[in-house]
Amino acid sequence: MTVKCLKGGRLIDPYNGIDEKKDLYFRNGKIVSDSEGKSTSDIENIDVQGKIIFPGLVDLRCHLNNDSVSPGNNILAASTEGSAGGYTTLLAMPDLGSIADNPATIEFIKDKISRNSKIRILLSGSLTKGSKGEVLAPLGSLKDAGVVAFTDCPLTAQNNQIFTKGSEYASMFNLPVIDLPRDLSLSRRGNAHNGPQSLKMGLGGYPRIAEELFVQRAISVSKIANTRIHLTSISSSSSVEMIRDAKLKGSLITADVTPHHLSLCEKSIKDFNPNFKTSPPLREESDRLKLVQGLLDGTIDCIATAHEPYPEHEKNVEFDLAPTGVIGLETALSVCYQTLNPQNGFSWLKLISAMSLNPSNILNIDQGRLNIGSDADIVIFDPDKNWIYSTNERSSNATNSSFEYKKFKGKIVTTFFKGSEVYCT
């Protein structure tokens, strides 16, 4: 079979500490050594001069949203949008129409993934039955069915005993718990960050403390149970400080932040545009800056999209009635590059670590690296390409992007999944 060579590009591989101009060879879905690539006469050279080459991205929070109602459509759409954004691995949250709290649902969705997805979609299992936070799901059976993490996201168990026991049991199966920290007693009617902006707009507030209390809960449970808990979609400056302190004390806690929380603040909602209604809400500029700092100094481990598609007739309603959630697979890398590149401390090794290697390590999967013998999940990025994002060119009926008509410099031009081209501009 023909060996393909990505020739003349800048190779970024955080796992091996590589950031240099270097050719990359792959054949039959796997990366091969330079010597093996050069020794064959059957070779296809692909000129990637001026481009940046790195491992396929890995997303820790992706919602397929009721895919059981529309079989395969959201799986196909998510994989198409993901490949366009450089993603080769997505972790689906358990809100799949039928909550993923039993092996039968897991097997049903896995079958649809095998038939409809262009890329790798992994499944998380619900921590509690129905994600209601009242009774633990059969975690052992869910692991046997193939889940790689447990979570109730976009919900979280409000009962501390249930959450603690669930986290302890998850550690027995060596799988992480992914938690979206939110105390509903303090934020049930919250549609926006609890501050001057929400007060001016007459919207119910979702205060920082509603997140921070459950961040501290996760840190304490992780310490007591010696178990891995991953906090997803952190939004508060104090959350960053608590996570930093916990890590300095040896905690197993990890965390991620979304591209929209890195790049936007609460001022974005001033026109009541529901495409800026997120979970958790966009907060103040001071929070955004702390999130950026936390990512660059390693306090925050990953960037996760929190991709959550809704059809226009559901999302485009009054702000306080609209569901929370935005799409973001296709724009994530461009948003993060544009936001972080001007910052002191930015490097491509840090960015790709946060979007590929670190999420892989948290899930304990063999992705996010360009080792010889690894899957040829490879992305080609043009840092000089100017483009405008528009949902008019989308592959699904979801239009709820926070970056509609946003101008970007830097774009994915090609994505390979197991050596096959799944996206090309």
Secondary structure, 3 states (H helix, E strand, C coil): CCEEEEECCEEEEHHHCEEEECCEEEECCEEECHHHHHCCCCEEEEECCCCEEEECEEEEEECCCCCCCCCCHHHHHHHHHHHHCCEEEEEECCCCCCCCCCHHHHHHHHHHHHHHCCCEEEECECCEHHHCCCCECCHHHHHHHCCCCEECCCCCCCCHHHHHHHHHHHHHCCCCEEECCCCHHHCCCCCEECCHHHHHHCCCEECHHHHHHHHHHHHHHHHHHCCCEEECCCCCHHHHHHHHHHHHCCCCCEEEECHHHHHCCHHHHCCCCHHHCCCCCCCCHHHHHHHHHHHHCCCCCEECCCECCCEHHHHCCCCCCCCCCEECCCCHHHHHHHHHCCCCCCCHHHHHHHHHHHHHHHHCCCCCCCCCCCECCEEEEEEEEEEECCHHHCCCCECCECCCCCEEEEEEEEEEECCEEEEEC
